[in-house]
Amino acid sequence: MATSGTPFRQIAEHLDAHVQPFHYCCIGVSRFSNTAALFDRAEQLGVHIISDEDCHYQPRQILADQVISFINQVDVVYLTIDMDCLPASVVPGVSAPAAYGIELGFVERMVKTIMATGKVKMADIAEINPTFDIDARSCKVAARLLATIIEQHLLTLQIKTYE
């Protein structure tokens, strides 16, 4: 059964059925907000995981290098930002608010790093629920992240034009 928490599992199953590789890098996932079964399945699928704790305690450049190394293995990137990876104090308008979460500044820098590769062909912002929002706080953060994605896409296009 398909739910909001299963799209990447569905992608993995579709690719498996068509004998295609599944490459997935999950940044900011919390071991306290997910089940052991989810992490077991991720390990079976070879998912590259960078935890929320890694996002706080590992040097940014080391994490950026890990992400770039992952991206260098693929031709096309689908970037999705699950808004409940951010702290509930920053993004309250989600169905599953994060007690800890990852900092907005980190997310924005990682988006810029990923977009700079020129491999992002599709991007989305997921899991926002305006019904739970406070003072449109979550919508403003989503709008900022969307603006960052668009800005970086346009910069990438501009660089390609001058090459």
DSSP file (Angstrom, degrees, kcal/mol; ACC not computed):
  #  RESIDUE AA STRUCTURE BP1 BP2  ACC     N-H-->O    O-->H-N    N-H-->O    O-->H-N    TCO  KAPPA ALPHA  PHI   PSI    X-CA   Y-CA   Z-CA
    1    1 A M              0   0    0      0, 0.0     2,-0.4     0, 0.0     0, 0.0   0.000 360.0 360.0 360.0 134.5    0.0    0.0    0.0
    2    2 A A        +     0   0    0      2,-0.0     2,-0.3     3,-0.0     0, 0.0  -0.675 360.0 161.1 -85.2 131.3    1.3    3.4   -0.9
    3    3 A T    >   -     0   0    0     -2,-0.4     3,-1.7     0, 0.0     0, 0.0  -0.818  57.1 -89.8-135.5 178.3    1.5    6.1    1.8
    4    4 A S  T 3  S+     0   0    0      1,-0.3    -2,-0.0    -2,-0.3   123,-0.0   0.738 125.1  54.7 -64.2 -20.2    3.4    9.3    2.2
    5    5 A G  T 3  S+     0   0    0      1,-0.2    -1,-0.3     2,-0.1     4,-0.1   0.354 100.5  60.6 -93.7   7.0    6.3    7.4    3.8
    6    6 A T    <>  +     0   0    0     -3,-1.7     4,-2.5     1,-0.1     5,-0.2   0.384  60.8 105.3-117.7   6.4    6.8    4.9    0.9
    7    7 A P  H  > S+     0   0    0      0, 0.0     4,-2.1     0, 0.0     5,-0.1   0.875  86.9  46.4 -61.5 -36.4    7.7    6.7   -2.3
    8    8 A F  H  > S+     0   0    0      2,-0.2     4,-2.4     1,-0.2     5,-0.1   0.849 111.3  51.9 -75.7 -31.0   11.4    5.8   -2.2
    9    9 A R  H  > S+     0   0    0      2,-0.2     4,-2.5     1,-0.2    -1,-0.2   0.913 110.0  50.6 -63.8 -41.5   10.5    2.2   -1.4
   10   10 A Q  H  X S+     0   0    0     -4,-2.5     4,-2.5     2,-0.2    -2,-0.2   0.892 109.9  49.5 -62.8 -40.4    8.2    2.2   -4.4
   11   11 A I  H  X S+     0   0    0     -4,-2.1     4,-2.7    -5,-0.2     5,-0.2   0.929 110.7  50.3 -63.4 -45.0   11.0    3.6   -6.6
   12   12 A A  H  X S+     0   0    0     -4,-2.4     4,-2.4     1,-0.2    -2,-0.2   0.912 112.2  47.0 -59.6 -43.7   13.4    0.9   -5.4
   13   13 A E  H  X S+     0   0    0     -4,-2.5     4,-2.4     2,-0.2    -1,-0.2   0.902 111.9  50.4 -66.1 -41.3   10.8   -1.8   -6.1
   14   14 A H  H  X S+     0   0    0     -4,-2.5     4,-1.2     2,-0.2    -2,-0.2   0.934 112.7  46.0 -61.6 -47.0   10.1   -0.4   -9.6
   15   15 A L  H  <>S+     0   0    0     -4,-2.7     5,-2.9     1,-0.2     3,-0.3   0.899 111.7  52.0 -64.3 -40.4   13.8   -0.2  -10.5
   16   16 A D  H ><5S+     0   0    0     -4,-2.4     3,-1.6     1,-0.2    -1,-0.2   0.913 107.2  52.7 -61.3 -43.0   14.3   -3.7   -9.1
   17   17 A A  H 3<5S+     0   0    0     -4,-2.4    -1,-0.2     1,-0.3    -2,-0.2   0.765 114.0  43.6 -63.9 -25.2   11.4   -5.0  -11.3
   18   18 A H  T 3<5S-     0   0    0     -4,-1.2    -1,-0.3    -3,-0.3    -2,-0.2   0.164 115.4-115.7-106.2  16.2   13.1   -3.4  -14.3
   19   19 A V  T < 5 +     0   0    0     -3,-1.6    -3,-0.2     1,-0.2    -2,-0.1   0.899  69.5 137.3  50.7  50.5   16.6   -4.6  -13.4
   20   20 A Q      < -     0   0    0     -5,-2.9    -1,-0.2    -8,-0.1    -2,-0.1  -0.928  57.2-102.3-122.3 149.3   17.9   -1.1  -12.8
   21   21 A P        -     0   0    0      0, 0.0     2,-0.5     0, 0.0    -5,-0.0  -0.338  25.3-140.2 -72.2 152.0   20.2    0.1  -10.0
   22   22 A F        -     0   0    0     23,-0.1     2,-0.5     2,-0.0   -10,-0.0  -0.962  19.0-177.4-113.8 118.1   18.8    2.1   -7.1
   23   23 A H        +     0   0    0     -2,-0.5     2,-0.4    24,-0.1    24,-0.1  -0.973  11.4 164.0-118.4 120.2   20.9    4.9   -5.8
   24   24 A Y        -     0   0    0     -2,-0.5    24,-2.6    22,-0.3     2,-0.5  -0.982  19.0-171.8-143.2 125.8   19.6    6.8   -2.8
   25   25 A C  E     -a   48   0A   0     -2,-0.4     2,-0.6    22,-0.2    24,-0.2  -0.979  10.7-163.7-117.1 119.3   21.3    9.2   -0.4
   26   26 A C  E     -a   49   0A   0     22,-2.9    24,-2.9    -2,-0.5     2,-0.5  -0.914   6.0-166.6-109.0 116.1   19.2   10.2    2.6
   27   27 A I  E     +a   50   0A   0     -2,-0.6    24,-0.2    22,-0.2    25,-0.1  -0.891  65.8  10.9-108.2 125.6   20.5   13.2    4.5
   28   28 A G  E    S+     0   0A   0     22,-3.7    23,-0.2    -2,-0.5    24,-0.2   0.577  76.0 158.3  94.2  10.8   19.3   14.2    7.9
   29   29 A V  E     -a   51   0A   0     21,-0.8    23,-2.2    -3,-0.3     2,-0.5  -0.426  34.7-134.2 -71.4 143.3   17.3   11.1    8.9
   30   30 A S        -     0   0    0     21,-0.2     3,-0.5    22,-0.1     4,-0.4  -0.846   8.3-154.8-102.1 128.7   16.7   10.6   12.6
   31   31 A R  S    S+     0   0    0     -2,-0.5     3,-0.3     1,-0.2    -1,-0.1   0.741  98.7  53.8 -70.9 -21.1   17.3    7.2   14.2
   32   32 A F  S    S+     0   0    0      1,-0.2    -1,-0.2    -3,-0.0    -3,-0.0   0.661 108.2  47.9 -85.8 -16.5   14.9    8.2   17.0
   33   33 A S  S    S+     0   0    0     -3,-0.5     2,-0.3     2,-0.1    -1,-0.2   0.356 109.2  57.5-105.0   5.1   12.0    9.1   14.6
   34   34 A N  S    S-     0   0    0     -4,-0.4     2,-0.1    -3,-0.3    -5,-0.0  -0.906  84.3-102.8-134.6 161.2   12.2    6.0   12.4
   35   35 A T     >  -     0   0    0     -2,-0.3     4,-1.6     1,-0.1     3,-0.2  -0.419  23.1-121.8 -84.4 157.5   11.9    2.3   12.9
   36   36 A A  H  > S+     0   0    0      1,-0.2     4,-2.5     2,-0.2     5,-0.2   0.859 115.0  60.4 -61.3 -35.2   14.7   -0.3   13.0
   37   37 A A  H  > S+     0   0    0      1,-0.2     4,-2.6     2,-0.2    -1,-0.2   0.879 101.3  52.9 -61.3 -38.4   13.0   -2.0   10.2
   38   38 A L  H  > S+     0   0    0      2,-0.2     4,-2.4     1,-0.2    -1,-0.2   0.923 111.2  45.4 -63.0 -43.9   13.3    1.1    8.0
   39   39 A F  H  X S+     0   0    0     -4,-1.6     4,-2.2     2,-0.2    -2,-0.2   0.863 111.7  52.7 -68.9 -35.2   17.1    1.2    8.7
   40   40 A D  H  X S+     0   0    0     -4,-2.5     4,-2.2     2,-0.2    -2,-0.2   0.931 111.3  46.5 -63.0 -45.0   17.4   -2.5    8.0
   41   41 A R  H  X S+     0   0    0     -4,-2.6     4,-2.0     1,-0.2    -2,-0.2   0.907 110.4  53.2 -64.1 -41.9   15.6   -2.1    4.7
   42   42 A A  H  X>S+     0   0    0     -4,-2.4     5,-2.7     1,-0.2     4,-0.6   0.907 109.0  49.5 -59.6 -41.6   17.8    0.9    3.8
   43   43 A E  H ><5S+     0   0    0     -4,-2.2     3,-0.9     1,-0.2    -1,-0.2   0.911 108.9  52.1 -64.8 -41.6   20.9   -1.2    4.5
   44   44 A Q  H 3<5S+     0   0    0     -4,-2.2    -1,-0.2     1,-0.2    -2,-0.2   0.864 111.9  47.0 -59.9 -36.4   19.5   -4.0    2.3
   45   45 A L  H 3<5S-     0   0    0     -4,-2.0    -1,-0.2    -5,-0.1    -2,-0.2   0.511 114.0-117.5 -85.1  -5.2   19.0   -1.5   -0.5
   46   46 A G  T <<5 +     0   0    0     -3,-0.9   -22,-0.3    -4,-0.6    -3,-0.2   0.805  47.9 176.8  74.1  28.9   22.5    0.1   -0.1
   47   47 A V      < -     0   0    0     -5,-2.7     2,-0.7    -6,-0.2    -1,-0.2  -0.471  29.5-131.2 -69.0 132.9   21.1    3.5    0.9
   48   48 A H  E     -a   25   0A   0    -24,-2.6   -22,-2.9    -2,-0.2     2,-0.5  -0.787  30.2-162.6 -84.7 118.1   23.8    6.0    1.8
   49   49 A I  E     -a   26   0A   0     -2,-0.7     2,-0.5   -24,-0.2   -22,-0.2  -0.892  22.4-177.8-112.3 131.2   22.6    7.6    5.1
   50   50 A I  E     -a   27   0A   0    -24,-2.9   -22,-3.7    -2,-0.5   -21,-0.8  -0.969  29.5-143.2-119.5 110.1   23.8   10.8    6.7
   51   51 A S  E  >  -a   29   0A   0     -2,-0.5     4,-2.1   -23,-0.2   -21,-0.2  -0.130  22.3-109.8 -73.6 167.1   22.0   11.1   10.0
   52   52 A D  H  > S+     0   0    0    -23,-2.2     4,-1.0     1,-0.2   -22,-0.1   0.866 122.8  53.8 -61.3 -35.7   20.7   14.2   11.7
   53   53 A E  H >> S+     0   0    0    -24,-0.3     4,-2.7     1,-0.2     3,-0.5   0.906 105.7  52.2 -66.1 -40.9   23.4   13.8   14.2
   54   54 A D  H 3> S+     0   0    0      1,-0.2     4,-2.6     2,-0.2    -2,-0.2   0.911 104.7  57.1 -57.8 -41.6   26.0   13.6   11.5
   55   55 A C  H 3< S+     0   0    0     -4,-2.1    -1,-0.2     1,-0.2    -2,-0.2   0.794 114.6  38.3 -62.2 -27.6   24.6   16.9   10.1
   56   56 A H  H << S+     0   0    0     -4,-1.0    -2,-0.2    -3,-0.5    -1,-0.2   0.850 127.5  29.1 -87.8 -39.1   25.3   18.5   13.5
   57   57 A Y  H  < S+     0   0    0     -4,-2.7    -3,-0.2    -5,-0.1    -2,-0.2   0.693  99.5  80.9-105.0 -20.8   28.6   17.0   14.5
   58   58 A Q  S  < S-     0   0    0     -4,-2.6     5,-0.0    -5,-0.3     2,-0.0  -0.636  91.4 -96.6 -85.8 145.2   30.5   16.2   11.3
   59   59 A P    >>  -     0   0    0      0, 0.0     4,-1.8     0, 0.0     3,-0.5  -0.354  31.0-126.0 -58.9 137.7   32.4   18.9    9.5
   60   60 A R  H 3> S+     0   0    0      1,-0.2     4,-2.8     2,-0.2     5,-0.2   0.867 107.6  55.1 -55.1 -41.1   30.3   20.4    6.7
   61   61 A Q  H 3> S+     0   0    0      1,-0.2     4,-2.6     2,-0.2    -1,-0.2   0.871 105.0  52.8 -65.3 -36.0   33.0   19.8    4.1
   62   62 A I  H <> S+     0   0    0     -3,-0.5     4,-2.0     2,-0.2    -1,-0.2   0.926 112.7  44.8 -63.0 -43.7   33.3   16.1    4.9
   63   63 A L  H  X S+     0   0    0     -4,-1.8     4,-2.3     2,-0.2    -2,-0.2   0.906 112.2  51.5 -67.0 -41.5   29.5   15.7    4.4
   64   64 A A  H  X S+     0   0    0     -4,-2.8     4,-2.7     1,-0.2    -2,-0.2   0.910 109.3  51.1 -60.9 -41.5   29.6   17.8    1.2
   65   65 A D  H  X S+     0   0    0     -4,-2.6     4,-2.5     2,-0.2    -1,-0.2   0.890 108.8  51.3 -63.1 -39.5   32.4   15.5   -0.1
   66   66 A Q  H  X S+     0   0    0     -4,-2.0     4,-2.1     2,-0.2    -2,-0.2   0.921 112.0  46.4 -62.0 -43.7   30.3   12.4    0.7
   67   67 A V  H  X S+     0   0    0     -4,-2.3     4,-2.8     2,-0.2    -2,-0.2   0.918 112.8  48.8 -66.4 -43.8   27.3   13.8   -1.1
   68   68 A I  H  X S+     0   0    0     -4,-2.7     4,-2.3     2,-0.2    -1,-0.2   0.911 109.8  52.6 -62.4 -41.7   29.5   14.8   -4.1
   69   69 A S  H  < S+     0   0    0     -4,-2.5     4,-0.4     2,-0.2    -1,-0.2   0.911 111.2  47.2 -59.9 -42.6   31.0   11.4   -4.2
   70   70 A F  H >< S+     0   0    0     -4,-2.1     3,-1.7     1,-0.2     4,-0.2   0.941 111.7  49.8 -61.9 -48.1   27.5    9.9   -4.2
   71   71 A I  H >< S+     0   0    0     -4,-2.8     3,-1.8     1,-0.3    -2,-0.2   0.829  99.7  65.6 -63.8 -32.5   26.4   12.2   -7.0
   72   72 A N  T 3< S+     0   0    0     -4,-2.3    -1,-0.3     1,-0.3    -2,-0.2   0.668  94.8  61.3 -64.1 -14.7   29.4   11.4   -9.1
   73   73 A Q  T <  S+     0   0    0     -3,-1.7     2,-0.3    -4,-0.4    -1,-0.3   0.551 103.5  56.3 -85.9  -9.2   28.1    7.8   -9.4
   74   74 A V    <   -     0   0    0     -3,-1.8     3,-0.1    -4,-0.2    45,-0.0  -0.805  64.3-146.5-125.8 162.5   24.9    8.9  -11.1
   75   75 A D  S    S+     0   0    0     -2,-0.3     2,-0.4     1,-0.2    -1,-0.1   0.761  86.7  30.5 -94.3 -30.8   23.9   10.8  -14.2
   76   76 A V        -     0   0    0     44,-0.0     2,-0.4     2,-0.0    -1,-0.2  -0.977  66.8-152.6-135.2 141.8   20.7   12.4  -12.9
   77   77 A V  E     -b  120   0B   0     42,-3.0    44,-2.4    -2,-0.4    45,-1.2  -0.958   4.1-161.2-118.8 134.0   19.6   13.6   -9.5
   78   78 A Y  E     -b  122   0B   0     -2,-0.4     2,-0.5    42,-0.2    45,-0.2  -0.969  19.1-160.4-106.8 113.8   16.1   13.9   -8.1
   79   79 A L  E     +b  123   0B   0     43,-2.6    45,-2.1    -2,-0.6     2,-0.4  -0.850  13.5 175.8-100.4 123.0   16.3   16.2   -5.1
   80   80 A T  E     -b  124   0B   0     -2,-0.5     2,-0.6    43,-0.2    45,-0.2  -0.994  17.0-155.0-126.9 135.7   13.5   16.1   -2.5
   81   81 A I  E     -b  125   0B   0     43,-2.4    45,-3.1    -2,-0.4     2,-0.8  -0.934   6.7-154.9-110.6 113.0   13.4   18.0    0.7
   82   82 A D  E >   -b  126   0B   0     -2,-0.6     3,-2.0    43,-0.2     4,-0.2  -0.790   9.6-150.6 -86.7 111.2   11.2   16.4    3.4
   83   83 A M  G >  S+     0   0    0     43,-2.8     3,-1.4    -2,-0.8    -1,-0.1   0.687  87.8  71.0 -63.6 -19.5   10.3   19.4    5.5
   84   84 A D  G 3  S+     0   0    0      1,-0.3    -1,-0.3    42,-0.2     4,-0.1   0.392  79.3  78.2 -81.6   9.8    9.9   17.4    8.7
   85   85 A C  G <  S+     0   0    0     -3,-2.0    17,-2.4    16,-0.1    -1,-0.3   0.657  83.0  80.6 -80.8 -16.7   13.7   17.0    8.7
   86   86 A L  S <  S-     0   0    0     -3,-1.4    12,-0.8    15,-0.3    15,-0.2  -0.565 100.3 -86.5 -87.6 153.0   13.9   20.5   10.1
   87   87 A P  B >>  -c   98   0C   0      0, 0.0     4,-2.9     0, 0.0     3,-1.5  -0.231  32.9-121.0 -59.1 145.9   13.3   21.3   13.8
   88   88 A A  T 34 S+     0   0    0     10,-2.4    11,-0.1     1,-0.3     6,-0.1   0.796 113.0  61.5 -57.8 -29.6    9.6   21.8   14.8
   89   89 A S  T 34 S+     0   0    0      9,-0.3    -1,-0.3     1,-0.2    10,-0.0   0.779 113.7  35.1 -68.7 -25.3   10.5   25.3   16.1
   90   90 A V  T <4 S+     0   0    0     -3,-1.5    -2,-0.2     1,-0.2    51,-0.2   0.833 134.7  22.6 -93.7 -41.3   11.5   26.2   12.5
   91   91 A V     <  +     0   0    0     -4,-2.9     7,-0.3     7,-0.1    -1,-0.2  -0.773  63.1 158.2-130.5  85.5    8.9   24.2   10.6
   92   92 A P        +     0   0    0      0, 0.0     2,-1.9     0, 0.0    -1,-0.1   0.704  56.6  88.1 -79.2 -18.2    5.9   23.4   12.7
   93   93 A G        +     0   0    0     41,-0.1    36,-3.9     3,-0.1     2,-0.3  -0.337  67.4  97.7 -84.3  58.2    3.7   22.8    9.7
   94   94 A V  B    S-D  128   0D   0     -2,-1.9    34,-0.1    34,-0.3    33,-0.1  -0.939  76.3-123.5-136.9 160.1    4.4   19.1    9.2
   95   95 A S  S    S+     0   0    0     32,-0.6    33,-0.1    -2,-0.3    -1,-0.1   0.796 108.8  35.2 -74.1 -28.5    2.6   15.9   10.2
   96   96 A A  S    S-     0   0    0     31,-0.3    -1,-0.3    -3,-0.0    -3,-0.1  -0.699  84.5-157.2-127.6  79.3    5.6   14.5   12.0
   97   97 A P        -     0   0    0      0, 0.0     2,-0.4     0, 0.0   -13,-0.1  -0.258  18.1-121.5 -61.1 140.3    7.5   17.4   13.7
   98   98 A A  B     -c   87   0C   0    -12,-0.8   -10,-2.4    -7,-0.3    -9,-0.3  -0.680  12.6-159.0 -85.8 130.4   11.2   16.8   14.4
   99   99 A A  S    S+     0   0    0     -2,-0.4    -1,-0.2   -12,-0.2   -10,-0.1   0.848  95.0  10.2 -71.6 -34.5   12.3   17.1   18.0
  100  100 A Y  S    S+     0   0    0    -14,-0.1    -2,-0.1   -13,-0.1   -15,-0.0   0.800  89.3 160.6-110.2 -67.7   15.9   17.6   16.9
  101  101 A G        -     0   0    0    -15,-0.2     2,-0.3   -14,-0.1   -15,-0.3   0.089  44.3 -75.6  69.8 177.5   16.0   18.1   13.2
  102  102 A I        -     0   0    0    -17,-2.4   -49,-0.1   -74,-0.1    -4,-0.1  -0.877  51.9 -95.1-115.0 150.0   18.7   19.6   11.0
  103  103 A E     >  -     0   0    0     -2,-0.3     4,-2.2   -17,-0.1     3,-0.2  -0.284  21.7-130.0 -68.0 143.3   19.5   23.3   10.8
  104  104 A L  H  > S+     0   0    0      1,-0.2     4,-2.8     2,-0.2     5,-0.2   0.888 109.6  56.6 -57.2 -41.6   17.9   25.4    7.9
  105  105 A G  H  > S+     0   0    0      1,-0.2     4,-2.3     2,-0.2    -1,-0.2   0.887 107.0  49.1 -59.9 -39.2   21.4   26.8    7.1
  106  106 A F  H  > S+     0   0    0     -3,-0.2     4,-2.5     2,-0.2    -1,-0.2   0.934 111.4  49.0 -64.6 -46.2   22.8   23.3    6.7
  107  107 A V  H  X S+     0   0    0     -4,-2.2     4,-2.6     1,-0.2    -2,-0.2   0.929 112.0  48.8 -59.3 -45.9   19.9   22.3    4.4
  108  108 A E  H  X S+     0   0    0     -4,-2.8     4,-2.2     1,-0.2    -1,-0.2   0.913 112.0  48.0 -62.8 -43.6   20.3   25.4    2.3
  109  109 A R  H  X S+     0   0    0     -4,-2.3     4,-2.2    -5,-0.2    -1,-0.2   0.890 112.3  49.8 -64.2 -38.4   24.1   24.9    2.0
  110  110 A M  H  X S+     0   0    0     -4,-2.5     4,-2.8     2,-0.2     5,-0.2   0.897 108.1  53.0 -68.2 -39.1   23.5   21.2    1.0
  111  111 A V  H  X S+     0   0    0     -4,-2.6     4,-3.0     1,-0.2     5,-0.2   0.932 110.1  48.5 -58.6 -45.3   20.9   22.3   -1.6
  112  112 A K  H  X S+     0   0    0     -4,-2.2     4,-2.0     2,-0.2    -2,-0.2   0.906 111.5  49.7 -61.9 -41.8   23.5   24.7   -3.1
  113  113 A T  H  < S+     0   0    0     -4,-2.2     4,-0.4     2,-0.2    -2,-0.2   0.932 114.9  43.5 -61.6 -46.8   26.1   21.9   -3.1
  114  114 A I  H >< S+     0   0    0     -4,-2.8     3,-1.2     1,-0.2     5,-0.5   0.921 114.0  49.5 -67.4 -44.6   23.8   19.4   -4.8
  115  115 A M  H >< S+     0   0    0     -4,-3.0     3,-1.8     1,-0.3     5,-0.2   0.843 100.2  66.1 -64.4 -33.2   22.5   22.0   -7.3
  116  116 A A  T 3< S+     0   0    0     -4,-2.0    -1,-0.3     1,-0.3    -2,-0.2   0.681  86.8  70.8 -64.5 -16.8   26.0   23.1   -8.3
  117  117 A T  T <  S-     0   0    0     -3,-1.2    -1,-0.3    -4,-0.4    -2,-0.2   0.729  97.1-137.7 -70.9 -19.8   26.6   19.6   -9.7
  118  118 A G  S <  S+     0   0    0     -3,-1.8    -2,-0.1    -4,-0.3    -3,-0.1   0.555  77.6 105.5  74.5   6.9   24.3   20.4  -12.6
  119  119 A K        +     0   0    0     -5,-0.5   -42,-3.0   -43,-0.1     2,-0.6   0.522  41.4 110.3 -97.5  -6.3   22.8   16.9  -12.3
  120  120 A V  E     +b   77   0B   0     -6,-0.3   -42,-0.2    -5,-0.2     3,-0.1  -0.586  30.1 163.2 -75.2 118.9   19.5   17.8  -10.6
  121  121 A K  E     +     0   0B   0    -44,-2.4     2,-0.3    -2,-0.6    -1,-0.2   0.553  67.7  23.6-109.4 -15.1   16.7   17.3  -13.2
  122  122 A M  E     +b   78   0B   0    -45,-1.2   -43,-2.6     2,-0.0    -1,-0.3  -0.985  63.6 176.3-151.3 141.5   13.8   17.3  -10.7
  123  123 A A  E     +b   79   0B   0     -2,-0.3     2,-0.3   -45,-0.2   -43,-0.2  -0.996   3.3 172.3-144.5 147.9   13.3   18.7   -7.3
  124  124 A D  E     -b   80   0B   0    -45,-2.1   -43,-2.4    -2,-0.3     2,-0.5  -0.971  28.7-130.7-149.0 167.0   10.4   18.9   -4.8
  125  125 A I  E     -b   81   0B   0     -2,-0.3     2,-0.3   -45,-0.2   -43,-0.2  -0.991  36.8-173.3-120.6 124.6    9.5   19.9   -1.3
  126  126 A A  E     +b   82   0B   0    -45,-3.1   -43,-2.8    -2,-0.5   -42,-0.2  -0.735  46.9  28.8-121.8 163.2    7.5   17.3    0.6
  127  127 A E        +     0   0    0     -2,-0.3   -32,-0.6     1,-0.2     2,-0.4   0.600  69.5 143.4  70.4  16.5    5.6   16.6    3.8
  128  128 A I  B     -D   94   0D   0     -3,-0.2   -34,-0.3   -34,-0.1    -1,-0.2  -0.707  28.0-171.1 -85.9 140.8    4.5   20.2    4.5
  129  129 A N    >   -     0   0    0    -36,-3.9     3,-2.1    -2,-0.4     4,-0.4  -0.832  11.3-167.4-134.1  94.5    1.1   20.5    6.0
  130  130 A P  G >  S+     0   0    0      0, 0.0     3,-1.1     0, 0.0     6,-0.2   0.724  83.7  73.0 -56.6 -22.4   -0.2   24.1    6.2
  131  131 A T  G 3  S+     0   0    0      1,-0.3   -37,-0.1   -38,-0.1   -38,-0.0   0.847 103.8  40.0 -58.8 -33.9   -3.0   23.0    8.5
  132  132 A F  G <  S+     0   0    0     -3,-2.1    -1,-0.3   -39,-0.1   -38,-0.2   0.399  93.1 119.2 -95.6   1.9   -0.4   22.6   11.3
  133  133 A D    <   -     0   0    0     -3,-1.1     2,-0.5    -4,-0.4   -42,-0.0  -0.257  52.9-145.6 -71.9 155.9    1.6   25.7   10.4
  134  134 A I  S >  S-     0   0    0      1,-0.1     3,-2.4     0, 0.0     4,-0.2  -0.989  78.6 -18.4-122.9 121.8    2.1   28.7   12.8
  135  135 A D  T 3  S-     0   0    0     -2,-0.5    -1,-0.1     1,-0.3    -2,-0.0   0.784 114.4 -72.7  54.2  30.6    2.2   32.2   11.3
  136  136 A A  T 3> S+     0   0    0     -6,-0.2     4,-2.2     1,-0.1    -1,-0.3   0.703  95.5 142.7  58.2  21.1    3.0   30.7    7.9
  137  137 A R  H <>  +     0   0    0     -3,-2.4     4,-2.0     1,-0.2     5,-0.2   0.916  68.1  45.4 -57.4 -48.0    6.5   29.9    9.3
  138  138 A S  H  > S+     0   0    0      1,-0.2     4,-2.7     2,-0.2    -1,-0.2   0.895 111.7  52.0 -66.2 -40.4    6.7   26.5    7.5
  139  139 A C  H  > S+     0   0    0      1,-0.2     4,-2.5     2,-0.2    -1,-0.2   0.878 108.6  51.5 -64.7 -36.7    5.5   28.0    4.2
  140  140 A K  H  X S+     0   0    0     -4,-2.2     4,-2.2     2,-0.2    -1,-0.2   0.897 110.8  47.7 -66.6 -40.1    8.1   30.7    4.4
  141  141 A V  H  X S+     0   0    0     -4,-2.0     4,-2.5     2,-0.2    -2,-0.2   0.926 112.5  49.2 -66.2 -43.5   10.9   28.2    4.9
  142  142 A A  H  X S+     0   0    0     -4,-2.7     4,-2.6     1,-0.2    -2,-0.2   0.910 110.9  50.7 -60.5 -42.0    9.6   26.1    2.0
  143  143 A A  H  X S+     0   0    0     -4,-2.5     4,-2.6     2,-0.2    -1,-0.2   0.901 109.7  50.3 -63.3 -40.9    9.4   29.2   -0.2
  144  144 A R  H  X S+     0   0    0     -4,-2.2     4,-2.3     2,-0.2    -2,-0.2   0.930 111.7  47.2 -62.9 -44.9   13.0   30.1    0.8
  145  145 A L  H  X S+     0   0    0     -4,-2.5     4,-2.3     2,-0.2    -2,-0.2   0.897 112.3  50.0 -64.9 -39.4   14.2   26.6   -0.1
  146  146 A L  H  X S+     0   0    0     -4,-2.6     4,-2.5     2,-0.2    -1,-0.2   0.918 110.1  50.6 -63.3 -42.7   12.3   26.7   -3.4
  147  147 A A  H  X S+     0   0    0     -4,-2.6     4,-2.9     1,-0.2    -2,-0.2   0.885 109.5  51.6 -61.6 -38.5   13.9   30.0   -4.2
  148  148 A T  H  X S+     0   0    0     -4,-2.3     4,-2.6     2,-0.2     5,-0.2   0.918 109.6  49.3 -64.1 -44.0   17.3   28.6   -3.4
  149  149 A I  H  X S+     0   0    0     -4,-2.3     4,-2.2     2,-0.2    -2,-0.2   0.938 114.7  44.4 -59.8 -47.7   16.7   25.7   -5.7
  150  150 A I  H  X S+     0   0    0     -4,-2.5     4,-2.6     2,-0.2     5,-0.2   0.925 113.2  50.6 -64.7 -45.6   15.6   28.0   -8.5
  151  151 A E  H  X S+     0   0    0     -4,-2.9     4,-2.3     1,-0.2    -2,-0.2   0.926 112.9  45.8 -57.8 -46.7   18.4   30.4   -8.0
  152  152 A Q  H  X S+     0   0    0     -4,-2.6     4,-2.3     2,-0.2    -1,-0.2   0.865 110.9  53.1 -67.6 -35.8   21.0   27.7   -8.1
  153  153 A H  H  X S+     0   0    0     -4,-2.2     4,-2.3    -5,-0.2    -1,-0.2   0.931 110.6  47.3 -62.9 -45.0   19.4   26.1  -11.2
  154  154 A L  H  X S+     0   0    0     -4,-2.6     4,-2.3     1,-0.2    -2,-0.2   0.885 111.1  51.1 -65.4 -38.1   19.6   29.5  -13.0
  155  155 A L  H  X S+     0   0    0     -4,-2.3     4,-2.4     2,-0.2    -1,-0.2   0.904 109.5  50.8 -64.5 -40.1   23.2   30.0  -11.9
  156  156 A T  H  X S+     0   0    0     -4,-2.3     4,-2.2     2,-0.2    -2,-0.2   0.911 110.9  48.5 -62.6 -43.0   24.1   26.5  -13.2
  157  157 A L  H  X S+     0   0    0     -4,-2.3     4,-1.9     1,-0.2    -2,-0.2   0.905 110.7  51.4 -62.8 -40.7   22.4   27.4  -16.5
  158  158 A Q  H  X S+     0   0    0     -4,-2.3     4,-1.5     1,-0.2    -2,-0.2   0.901 109.1  49.7 -64.0 -41.6   24.3   30.6  -16.7
  159  159 A I  H  X S+     0   0    0     -4,-2.4     4,-0.8     1,-0.2     3,-0.2   0.916 110.3  50.6 -63.3 -43.1   27.6   28.9  -16.1
  160  160 A K  H  < S+     0   0    0     -4,-2.2     3,-0.5     1,-0.2    -1,-0.2   0.853 106.0  56.8 -63.9 -33.6   26.9   26.3  -18.8
  161  161 A T  H  < S+     0   0    0     -4,-1.9    -1,-0.2     1,-0.2    -2,-0.2   0.868 109.0  45.5 -64.8 -36.7   26.0   29.2  -21.2
  162  162 A Y  H  <        0   0    0     -4,-1.5    -1,-0.2    -3,-0.2    -2,-0.2   0.572 360.0 360.0 -85.1  -9.5   29.5   30.8  -20.7
  163  163 A E     <        0   0    0     -4,-0.8    -1,-0.2    -3,-0.5    -2,-0.1   0.492 360.0 360.0 -78.1 360.0   31.4   27.5  -21.1
